[in-house]
C-alpha cells in the first residue's frame, strides 16, 4: 500500500448566497481597516491522509469520496490536490489545540 495526502477544497457555487461569508466580510474593516473588502466566501479545506494500492486507485476513490460525501454537489463545487507521501499524518496534525489562538487579537 502507498500513502497519500489529499487536500480537498469545497466551495459554494458562485450562484449560491453565502450569508456567513457576507457577515464576516461586513466586519473585516474592524480587524483590518486599511483593506477594502470586495468579496469574501467561506468554504472548507479537508486534510485527508490515507492509503491505497496505487495512485490511480487513490485518485478514483478520492473523486468518488469528494463527489458523494464531502461536498453537497447541489450547491458546492470541489477540487483536490493529491500527493503521494511517506508520512501517515498521524502525529503531524493535532486537534489538541482546538479552541486556542496564537493571535493576540483574539485574547
C-alpha positions as CSV (number, residue, x, y, z in Angstrom):
1,X,0.0,0.0,0.0
2,X,1.1,3.5,-0.8
3,X,0.5,6.5,1.5
4,X,-1.3,9.7,0.2
5,X,-2.2,13.1,1.4
6,X,-5.1,15.0,-0.1
7,X,-6.4,18.5,0.4
8,X,-10.0,18.7,-0.7
9,X,-11.4,22.2,-1.3
10,X,-15.1,22.6,-1.1
11,X,-16.7,26.0,-2.1
12,X,-20.2,27.3,-2.5
13,X,-21.1,27.8,-6.2
14,X,-20.9,31.4,-7.3
15,X,-24.7,31.4,-7.8
16,X,-25.3,30.4,-4.1
17,X,-25.7,33.1,-1.4
18,X,-23.0,32.9,1.3
19,X,-24.6,34.5,4.4
20,X,-21.8,33.6,6.7
21,X,-19.2,34.9,4.3
22,X,-21.2,38.2,3.9
23,X,-21.3,38.6,7.7
24,X,-17.6,38.1,8.0
25,X,-16.9,40.4,5.1
26,X,-19.0,43.2,6.5
27,X,-16.9,43.1,9.7
28,X,-13.4,42.8,8.1
29,X,-12.9,46.6,8.5
30,X,-12.9,46.2,12.3
31,X,-9.8,44.0,12.2
32,X,-8.1,45.2,9.0
33,X,-9.3,48.8,8.5
34,X,-6.8,49.5,5.7
35,X,-8.3,46.8,3.5
36,X,-11.3,47.4,1.2
37,X,-13.2,44.1,1.0
38,X,-14.9,43.3,-2.3
39,X,-15.8,39.6,-1.8
40,X,-15.4,37.0,0.9
41,X,-16.7,33.5,0.6
42,X,-16.4,30.8,3.3
43,X,-15.6,27.2,2.2
44,X,-13.8,24.3,3.8
45,X,-10.5,22.6,3.3
46,X,-10.3,18.9,4.3
47,X,-6.9,17.4,5.1
48,X,-7.1,13.7,4.3
49,X,-4.3,11.1,4.8
50,X,-5.0,7.6,3.5
51,X,-3.5,4.5,1.9
52,X,-4.3,2.9,-1.5
53,X,-2.7,0.3,-3.7
54,X,-1.6,2.9,-6.3
55,X,-2.1,6.5,-7.5
56,X,-4.8,5.6,-10.0
57,X,-6.9,3.9,-7.3
58,X,-6.3,6.8,-4.8
59,X,-7.4,9.3,-7.4
60,X,-10.5,7.3,-8.5
61,X,-11.7,6.7,-4.9
62,X,-10.9,10.3,-3.8
63,X,-13.0,11.6,-6.7
64,X,-16.0,9.4,-5.5
65,X,-15.5,10.4,-1.9
66,X,-15.4,14.1,-2.7
67,X,-18.3,14.0,-5.1
68,X,-20.6,11.8,-3.0
69,X,-19.7,12.5,0.6
70,X,-17.5,15.6,1.3
71,X,-19.4,18.1,-0.9
72,X,-23.1,18.9,-1.4
73,X,-22.9,19.0,-5.2
74,X,-26.3,20.7,-5.4
75,X,-24.7,23.9,-4.0
76,X,-21.0,23.3,-3.8
77,X,-18.1,22.7,-6.1
78,X,-15.0,20.8,-5.1
79,X,-11.4,20.2,-6.2
80,X,-8.4,18.5,-4.7
81,X,-4.7,18.2,-4.6
82,X,-3.4,14.6,-4.3
83,X,0.2,13.7,-3.4
84,X,2.0,10.5,-2.5
85,X,3.8,10.8,0.8
86,X,5.9,8.8,3.1
87,X,4.0,10.1,6.2
88,X,0.8,8.8,7.7
89,X,-0.4,12.1,9.0
90,X,-0.6,10.6,12.5
91,X,1.3,12.8,14.8
92,X,1.7,15.6,12.3
93,X,-1.7,17.2,12.8
94,X,-3.4,17.5,16.1
95,X,-6.8,18.7,17.4
96,X,-5.3,19.1,20.9
97,X,-5.1,22.9,20.5
98,X,-8.7,23.3,19.3
99,X,-10.3,26.5,20.5
100,X,-6.9,28.2,21.0
101,X,-5.4,31.0,19.1
102,X,-1.9,32.2,18.6
103,X,-3.1,35.7,17.7
104,X,-3.2,38.3,20.4
105,X,-6.2,39.9,18.8
106,X,-8.4,37.0,20.0
107,X,-7.2,37.1,23.6
